[in-house]
Amino acid sequence: MSNVNIKQLFSQYKMLALGIAIAVIWGFFYWQTEGGFVSPRNLSNLLRQMSVTGVLACGMVLVIIAGEIDLSVGSLLGLLGGVAAVLDVGRHWPLPLNLALVLGCGLLLGLFNGYLSAYRGIPSFIVGLGGMLVYRGVLLGVTGGITVAPVSNGLVQLGQAYLPALPGVLLGWALFALAAVLAWHQRAGRALHGLAQTPLWRDVARVLLAGALLFVFVRTLNRYEGIPLPVLLLLALLGLFTYVTTQTVFGRRIYAVGSNMEATRLSGVDVRAVKLWIFGIMGLMCALAGLINTGRLAAGSPSAGTFSELDAIAACFIGGTSMRGGAGTVYGALIGALVMASLDNGMSMLDVDTYWQMIVKGGILTLAVWVDVSTRTARR
């Protein structure tokens, strides 16, 4: 088989390739840790660890699809998480008011980044780079350069609470039923419009595979404490963002802007408004990730969010989002986040030196971008 054909095959089955990569990574760490890596307790910890990167990736994938980049998300995550801790510990604000203020600040700061990029013409790379420094500096000033702890139990629950076993099982069945209904709805829609159908056995196999994965997912986590609350939030975001990107006008416009911004503008779409709201959503995701991170650590740290922007960007690229814009999926970005979290968790369990962890993650990011460039060349 020629090199071009191999690249075309990979581009068509990229999600399958990612699944195989995760299986290889988990198998290696299972072997090296004598099974400890796949214990229910460690998998629960891995998924909670992944949730912060996953929430950021949900927003970052929209930014990259639109042909932009945001380097400020790690510092903004740290700042908003630090503000939540200061208001909780130092000011004793009620949790609902604290959450509302932090989420509102995240939205406003994201919109400000979008305004500078879309309406003032400053490249998003520069806006993000400046924000990275500014937000980190404000965080150091807000916290005084020290860890703010202990936060209240209500805030801790955002990062450490679990769904009990029975509701978790019911949720698993509900998601399985939803997968079956969506598959049936898709077939009915294609039949209604006279479009070619995929073989029925393939759709049935896909639904059954989803059910098997849900069964293993719920059963494994219930063997420890249950499904972590941050993971539930991430699943909700996956459903919401997938719907927005595939079923709404706004979602289609995001892809159009990234594919050909000038043609999209000439067709009557307000390109600047689309970019403005993409950055606003990114800011909101930073706030949510900051709250989850503060709850998970039970403290606000001046170093929180360091390198988180690189993990989020790497997750998007690993998950198939094109660095040139116009292509990418939310579920792909979350699979990429799982890859990054698995590497972090496994190498930490093996006590791998930090510099080696950075080398491995940097190499995988470079490989992911090379694959994107190669497969795009093959498709041409």
C-alpha positions as CSV (number, residue, x, y, z in Angstrom):
1,M,0.0,0.0,0.0
2,S,1.4,3.4,-1.0
3,N,2.2,6.1,1.5
4,V,-0.6,8.3,0.2
5,N,-3.1,5.5,0.7
6,I,-2.0,4.9,4.2
7,K,-2.5,8.6,5.0
8,Q,-5.9,8.6,3.4
9,L,-6.9,5.5,5.5
10,F,-5.7,7.2,8.6
11,S,-7.6,10.4,7.9
12,Q,-10.8,8.4,7.4
13,Y,-10.4,6.4,10.6
14,K,-8.7,9.0,12.9
15,M,-11.0,8.3,15.9
16,L,-10.3,4.6,15.6
17,A,-6.6,5.3,15.5
18,L,-7.0,7.5,18.7
19,G,-8.8,4.6,20.4
20,I,-6.0,2.2,19.5
21,A,-3.5,4.8,20.8
22,I,-5.3,5.1,24.1
23,A,-5.5,1.3,24.4
24,V,-1.7,1.1,23.8
25,I,-1.0,3.8,26.4
26,W,-3.2,2.2,29.0
27,G,-1.8,-1.3,28.3
28,F,1.7,0.0,28.7
29,F,1.0,1.7,32.0
30,Y,-1.1,-1.3,33.2
31,W,2.0,-3.4,32.6
32,Q,4.4,-1.0,34.2
33,T,2.3,-0.4,37.3
34,E,1.2,-4.1,37.7
35,G,-2.4,-3.2,37.2
36,G,-2.5,-0.1,39.4
37,F,-3.1,2.2,36.5
38,V,-6.5,0.7,35.7
39,S,-7.7,0.4,39.3
40,P,-11.1,2.1,39.9
41,R,-9.6,4.6,42.3
42,N,-6.9,5.7,39.8
43,L,-9.3,5.8,36.8
44,S,-11.6,8.0,38.9
45,N,-8.7,10.3,39.7
46,L,-7.5,10.3,36.1
47,L,-11.0,11.3,34.8
48,R,-11.2,14.1,37.4
49,Q,-7.8,15.3,36.4
50,M,-8.8,15.2,32.7
51,S,-12.0,17.2,33.4
52,V,-10.1,20.5,33.7
53,T,-8.3,20.0,30.4
54,G,-11.5,18.7,28.9
55,V,-13.5,21.8,29.8
56,L,-10.8,24.1,28.4
57,A,-10.7,21.9,25.2
58,C,-14.4,22.3,24.7
59,G,-13.9,26.1,24.3
60,M,-10.5,25.9,22.6
61,V,-11.8,23.6,19.8
62,L,-14.2,26.3,18.8
63,V,-11.5,28.9,18.8
64,I,-9.1,26.8,16.7
65,I,-11.9,25.7,14.2
66,A,-12.5,29.4,13.7
67,G,-8.9,29.9,12.7
68,E,-7.8,31.6,16.0
69,I,-5.8,30.7,19.1
70,D,-5.9,31.7,22.7
71,L,-2.8,31.4,24.9
72,S,-4.3,33.1,27.9
73,V,-6.6,30.3,29.0
74,G,-4.2,28.8,31.6
75,S,-3.6,32.1,33.3
76,L,-7.3,33.0,33.1
77,L,-8.2,29.6,34.7
78,G,-5.8,30.3,37.5
79,L,-7.0,33.9,38.0
80,L,-10.7,33.0,38.2
81,G,-10.1,30.0,40.4
82,G,-8.0,32.2,42.7
83,V,-10.7,34.9,42.8
84,A,-13.3,32.2,43.8
85,A,-10.9,31.0,46.6
86,V,-10.3,34.6,47.9
87,L,-14.1,35.4,47.9
88,D,-14.8,32.1,49.6
89,V,-12.0,32.1,52.2
90,G,-11.4,35.8,52.8
91,R,-14.9,37.3,52.1
92,H,-17.1,34.3,53.0
93,W,-19.4,34.9,50.0
94,P,-22.3,32.6,49.5
95,L,-21.5,29.9,47.0
96,P,-24.2,30.8,44.4
97,L,-23.1,34.5,44.4
98,N,-19.4,33.4,44.2
99,L,-20.1,31.1,41.2
100,A,-22.2,33.8,39.4
101,L,-19.5,36.4,39.8
102,V,-16.7,34.1,38.6
103,L,-18.6,32.8,35.6
104,G,-19.7,36.4,34.7
105,C,-16.1,37.6,34.9
106,G,-15.0,34.7,32.7
107,L,-17.5,35.6,30.1
108,L,-16.7,39.3,30.2
109,L,-12.9,38.7,30.0
110,G,-13.4,36.3,27.1
111,L,-15.5,38.8,25.3
112,F,-12.8,41.4,25.9
113,N,-10.2,39.1,24.3
114,G,-12.6,38.6,21.4
115,Y,-13.2,42.3,21.0
116,L,-9.5,43.1,20.8
117,S,-9.0,40.4,18.2
118,A,-12.2,40.7,16.1
119,Y,-12.9,44.4,16.3
120,R,-9.6,46.0,17.0
121,G,-7.6,43.8,14.6
122,I,-5.0,42.6,17.1
123,P,-3.9,39.0,16.2
124,S,-5.4,36.5,18.6
125,F,-1.9,35.1,19.3
126,I,-0.8,38.5,20.6
127,V,-4.0,39.0,22.6
128,G,-3.5,35.6,24.2
129,L,0.2,36.1,24.9
130,G,-0.5,39.5,26.5
131,G,-3.4,38.0,28.5
132,M,-1.2,35.1,29.7
133,L,1.1,37.6,31.4
134,V,-1.5,40.1,32.6
135,Y,-3.8,37.5,34.1
136,R,-1.0,35.6,35.8
137,G,0.3,38.9,37.3
138,V,-3.2,39.8,38.5
139,L,-3.5,36.3,40.1
140,L,-0.2,36.8,42.0
141,G,-1.6,40.2,43.2
142,V,-5.0,38.8,44.2
143,T,-3.5,35.9,46.1
144,G,-0.5,37.7,47.4
145,G,1.6,34.9,45.9
146,I,0.4,32.4,48.5
147,T,-2.0,29.5,48.5
148,V,-5.5,30.5,49.6
149,A,-7.0,27.6,51.7
150,P,-9.0,25.9,53.0
151,V,-12.1,26.7,50.8
152,S,-15.6,25.8,52.0
153,N,-17.1,22.4,51.6
154,G,-19.6,23.6,49.0
155,L,-16.8,24.8,46.7
156,V,-14.8,21.6,47.3
157,Q,-17.8,19.5,46.1
158,L,-17.5,21.0,42.6
159,G,-14.2,19.2,42.2
160,Q,-14.6,16.2,44.5
161,A,-18.3,15.2,44.8
162,Y,-19.5,11.9,43.3
163,L,-22.8,10.6,41.9
164,P,-24.1,7.7,43.9
165,A,-24.2,4.2,42.4
166,L,-27.9,3.9,41.6
167,P,-28.3,7.3,39.9
168,G,-25.1,6.5,38.0
169,V,-26.6,3.2,36.6
170,L,-29.8,5.1,35.7
171,L,-27.7,7.7,33.9
172,G,-25.9,5.0,32.0
173,W,-29.2,3.4,30.8
174,A,-30.5,6.9,29.8
175,L,-27.4,7.6,27.7
176,F,-27.7,4.2,26.0
177,A,-31.3,4.9,25.2
178,L,-30.3,8.3,23.9
179,A,-27.7,6.8,21.6
180,A,-30.2,4.4,20.2
181,V,-32.8,7.1,19.6
182,L,-30.3,9.4,17.9
183,A,-29.1,6.5,15.6
184,W,-32.8,5.7,14.7
185,H,-33.5,9.4,14.1
186,Q,-30.5,9.7,11.8
187,R,-31.6,6.7,9.7
188,A,-35.2,8.0,9.6
189,G,-33.9,11.4,8.4
190,R,-31.8,10.0,5.7
191,A,-34.6,7.8,4.5
192,L,-37.0,10.7,4.4
193,H,-34.7,12.7,2.1
194,G,-33.8,9.7,0.0
195,L,-30.2,9.6,1.0
196,A,-28.0,6.5,1.0
197,Q,-28.1,4.5,4.2
198,T,-25.3,2.8,6.1
199,P,-25.9,-0.9,6.7
200,L,-28.3,-1.5,9.6
201,W,-25.8,-3.9,11.2
202,R,-23.2,-1.1,11.4
203,D,-25.6,1.3,13.2
204,V,-26.6,-1.5,15.6
205,A,-23.0,-2.4,16.3
206,R,-22.2,1.2,17.0
207,V,-25.0,1.5,19.5
208,L,-24.1,-1.8,21.2
209,L,-20.4,-0.7,21.4
210,A,-21.5,2.6,23.0
211,G,-23.6,0.6,25.5
212,A,-20.7,-1.7,26.3
213,L,-18.4,1.3,26.9
214,L,-21.1,2.9,29.1
215,F,-21.5,-0.3,31.1
216,V,-17.7,-0.6,31.7
217,F,-17.5,3.2,32.5
218,V,-20.3,3.2,35.1
219,R,-19.4,-0.2,36.7
220,T,-15.8,0.7,37.1
221,L,-16.5,4.1,38.7
222,N,-19.2,2.7,40.9
223,R,-16.6,0.3,42.3
224,Y,-14.9,3.3,43.9
225,E,-17.1,6.2,44.9
226,G,-19.3,6.7,41.8
227,I,-19.1,9.0,38.8
228,P,-17.2,12.2,39.7
229,L,-19.2,15.5,39.4
230,P,-16.6,17.1,37.1
231,V,-17.0,14.2,34.7
232,L,-20.8,14.6,34.7
233,L,-20.3,18.3,33.9
234,L,-17.9,17.3,31.1
235,L,-20.4,14.9,29.7
236,A,-23.1,17.6,29.7
237,L,-20.7,20.0,27.9
238,L,-19.9,17.3,25.3
239,G,-23.6,17.0,24.5
240,L,-24.2,20.7,24.5
241,F,-21.2,21.6,22.3
242,T,-21.8,18.7,20.0
243,Y,-25.4,19.9,19.4
244,V,-24.2,23.5,18.9
245,T,-21.5,22.6,16.4
246,T,-23.6,20.2,14.4
247,Q,-27.2,21.3,14.6
248,T,-27.2,25.1,14.9
249,V,-26.6,28.0,12.5
250,F,-24.0,29.4,14.9
251,G,-22.1,26.1,14.8
252,R,-22.1,26.0,11.0
253,R,-20.8,29.6,10.9
254,I,-17.9,28.7,13.1
255,Y,-16.7,26.1,10.6
256,A,-17.4,28.5,7.7
257,V,-15.3,31.3,9.3
258,G,-12.4,28.9,9.8
259,S,-12.6,27.4,6.3
260,N,-12.9,30.7,4.3
261,M,-13.4,33.8,6.4
262,E,-13.6,36.2,3.4
263,A,-16.2,34.1,1.5
264,T,-18.2,33.8,4.7
265,R,-18.1,37.6,5.2
266,L,-19.2,38.2,1.6
267,S,-22.1,35.8,2.1
268,G,-23.5,38.2,4.8
269,V,-22.3,36.5,8.0
270,D,-21.1,38.9,10.7
271,V,-17.7,37.3,11.1
272,R,-16.5,39.6,13.9
273,A,-19.6,38.8,16.0
274,V,-19.0,35.0,15.6
275,K,-15.4,35.4,16.7
276,L,-16.4,37.7,19.6
277,W,-18.8,35.0,21.0
278,I,-16.3,32.2,20.5
279,F,-13.9,34.0,22.8
280,G,-16.7,34.7,25.2
281,I,-17.5,31.0,25.4
282,M,-13.8,30.3,25.9
283,G,-13.7,32.7,28.8
284,L,-16.8,31.0,30.3
285,M,-15.0,27.6,30.0
286,C,-12.0,29.1,31.8
287,A,-14.2,30.1,34.7
288,L,-15.8,26.7,35.0
289,A,-12.4,24.9,34.7
290,G,-11.0,27.3,37.4
291,L,-13.9,26.5,39.8
292,I,-13.4,22.8,39.2
293,N,-9.7,23.0,39.7
294,T,-10.0,25.0,42.9
295,G,-12.6,22.5,44.2
296,R,-10.3,19.6,43.3
297,L,-7.3,21.1,45.1
298,A,-9.5,22.5,47.9
299,A,-7.4,25.7,47.5
300,G,-6.6,28.6,45.2
301,S,-3.0,28.4,44.1
302,P,-0.9,31.2,42.4
303,S,0.5,28.6,40.1
304,A,-2.8,27.0,39.1
305,G,-3.3,26.7,35.4
306,T,0.4,26.8,34.5
307,F,0.8,25.1,31.0
308,S,-3.0,24.3,30.9
309,E,-3.3,26.3,27.7
310,L,-0.7,24.0,26.1
311,D,-2.6,20.9,27.3
312,A,-5.9,22.2,25.9
313,I,-4.3,23.1,22.5
314,A,-2.5,19.7,22.3
315,A,-5.8,17.9,23.2
316,C,-7.5,19.6,20.2
317,F,-4.8,18.8,17.8
318,I,-4.4,15.2,19.0
319,G,-8.2,14.9,18.6
320,G,-8.1,15.9,14.9
321,T,-8.8,19.6,15.0
322,S,-6.9,21.2,12.1
323,M,-4.4,23.9,13.0
324,R,-5.6,25.7,9.8
325,G,-9.1,26.0,11.0
326,G,-12.4,24.7,9.5
327,A,-12.2,21.2,10.8
328,G,-12.5,19.5,14.2
329,T,-15.0,18.0,16.7
330,V,-15.7,18.4,20.4
331,Y,-15.6,14.6,21.1
332,G,-12.2,14.4,19.3
333,A,-10.8,17.2,21.5
334,L,-12.0,15.3,24.6
335,I,-10.4,12.1,23.4
336,G,-7.2,14.1,23.0
337,A,-7.6,15.4,26.6
338,L,-7.9,11.8,27.7
339,V,-4.7,11.0,25.9
340,M,-2.9,13.9,27.7
341,A,-4.4,13.1,31.1
342,S,-3.4,9.4,30.7
343,L,0.2,10.3,29.9
344,D,0.3,12.7,32.9
345,N,-1.2,10.2,35.3
346,G,0.8,7.2,34.1
347,M,4.2,9.0,34.1
348,S,3.4,10.4,37.5
349,M,2.7,6.9,38.9
350,L,6.0,5.7,37.4
351,D,7.7,8.7,39.0
352,V,9.1,9.9,35.6
353,D,11.1,13.1,35.8
354,T,9.3,16.2,34.9
355,Y,11.6,17.1,32.1
356,W,10.8,13.7,30.4
357,Q,7.1,14.3,30.8
358,M,7.4,17.6,29.0
359,I,9.5,16.0,26.3
360,V,7.0,13.3,25.7
361,K,4.0,15.7,25.6
362,G,5.8,18.1,23.3
363,G,6.7,15.3,21.0
364,I,3.2,14.0,20.8
365,L,1.9,17.5,20.0
366,T,4.4,17.9,17.2
367,L,3.4,14.4,15.9
368,A,-0.3,15.4,16.0
369,V,0.3,18.5,13.9
370,W,2.4,16.6,11.4
371,V,-0.3,14.0,11.0
372,D,-2.8,16.9,10.3
373,V,-0.6,18.4,7.7
374,S,0.1,15.0,6.1
375,T,-3.5,13.9,5.9
376,R,-4.6,17.2,4.5
377,T,-2.0,16.9,1.8
378,A,-3.2,13.4,1.1
379,R,-6.8,14.5,0.7
380,R,-5.8,17.0,-1.9
